[in-house]
Amino acid sequence: MKANDGIKPAEFRGAGALQRRVRRVARPVMKSLWRFDLEGFDRLPTTGPAILCPNHVSFLDSAFLMMAVPREISFVGKAEYMDSWKTRTLFPAMGMIPIDRAGGDKSAAALDAAEVVLRRGELFGIFPEGTRSRDGMLYKGRTGAARLALKVGCPIFPVGIVGTREIQPPDAVVPKVNFPRFNMRCSIRIGEPIDVARYADRDADHMVLREITDELMFEIRELTGQQYRNTYATKGGDVVSGQVENGESPVAVSP
């Protein structure tokens, strides 16, 4: 599959045995390299669908969350990973849903695949900011998570990740580890779930989607202590004015 091939939602298998095996091997290794503070994981349901929405400050965010969550979780990832033979098979087998960042029908197909995952009773993770924050600030959220939660009828869990930016900053190729002069610590906090039941059958109402998303970003800010900027982040570190909302892409994309 190439980056411009999109994804067929019915064919996406979600996270499964490979992710479980990798986690069993990777968890003790990661705990030896970094210190982890985990909070609120007892809030996650042991069964049934849920959407996890973390802030995004490092390439390591999804990997660390996958290792910390006791259940398998699928994530959105950029479709360019499908261009390399090294990641073309591995990443989808680990639960990555490729998304074409050009938008349009192929981007919408990623949300359709996520809906399939949720309707199977699984966990799905999506970065509401849409890309990594290069300056460490928290940016305005996009509405894909709210749209999915309303369609499926599942809760959204805000997730606050602190420390991954120090472990692997935006331009760093190799993460720092706990050698004597470093104290590399990551904190992952899961907040109270956002129940969207009061907005049932209103997934096409942009004002509702915006209200849920703004509530989500407020809760993430409470978990992380980040400074909030009411603009959309872009891959290059520039920002897009938050005044134009009707034309926003609803899909969050992780580079």
C-alpha positions, 0 to 999 in steps of 0.5 A: 500500500502506498501513501495515496492508496487510502484505507479500506475501513472494512479491511482494517483489523485494529490492534491485536496479537502483535501489539500485545507481544511487543508490549510484553517485551518493550515494557520492561525495557522502557521502564529501565530507560525512563521513569513513569508516573501513571495516574487515572488508568483505573478510569478506563473501561475494561471492555467496550469502546472508548476514545483516548485523546492525548496532547502531542509534544513528541514522537514518543507519545503514542508509543508510551501511551500504548505501553501504559494502557492495559488494553490494545489501542489503535492510533491514527498515523500519517500515510507516508509510513506506508511508503516504506517497506520497513513500516508498511506492514509493522505499523498497521499490524501494531494498530496504526490507521494510516491517514492521507494528510491531503484531506478529502475522502481519504482522510475521511476513510481514516475516521471510518476505519476508526469507527469500525474499531470502536464498534468492535468494542476496542480503544482508539487514540487520536491527537486532537491538535492534529500534529506535534506541538513544536513549542510545547504549547497546547493548541486548538483541537480538531473535531474528529474525536467528538464526531466519532464519539457521537456516532458510536456513543462512546466516552472520550478520555482526555489524556495529559502527557508530560515529559516526552518532549524532554526525552525526545524533542521535536528535532531529536532523532534519538531519545535521551535515557536515564544515564546518571546525569539525566532524570528522564521521567514521563507522566501520563494522566487520564482524566474523567471521561467526557460523556457525549450522550447529551448530544446524541444524534447531533454529530453533524452539528458543528457547534456541538462538535466545537463545544465537546472539543473545547471541553476536551482541550480544557481538560487536557490543559488541566492535566498537563498545565500547558499554556493554551493557544486558541489557534490550530497547529500545523506540521511546520510549527506555524499556526492557522487562525482559529476563526475559520472553523467550518472549513477545518479538517475534522481529522487529527494527524500525528506525524 
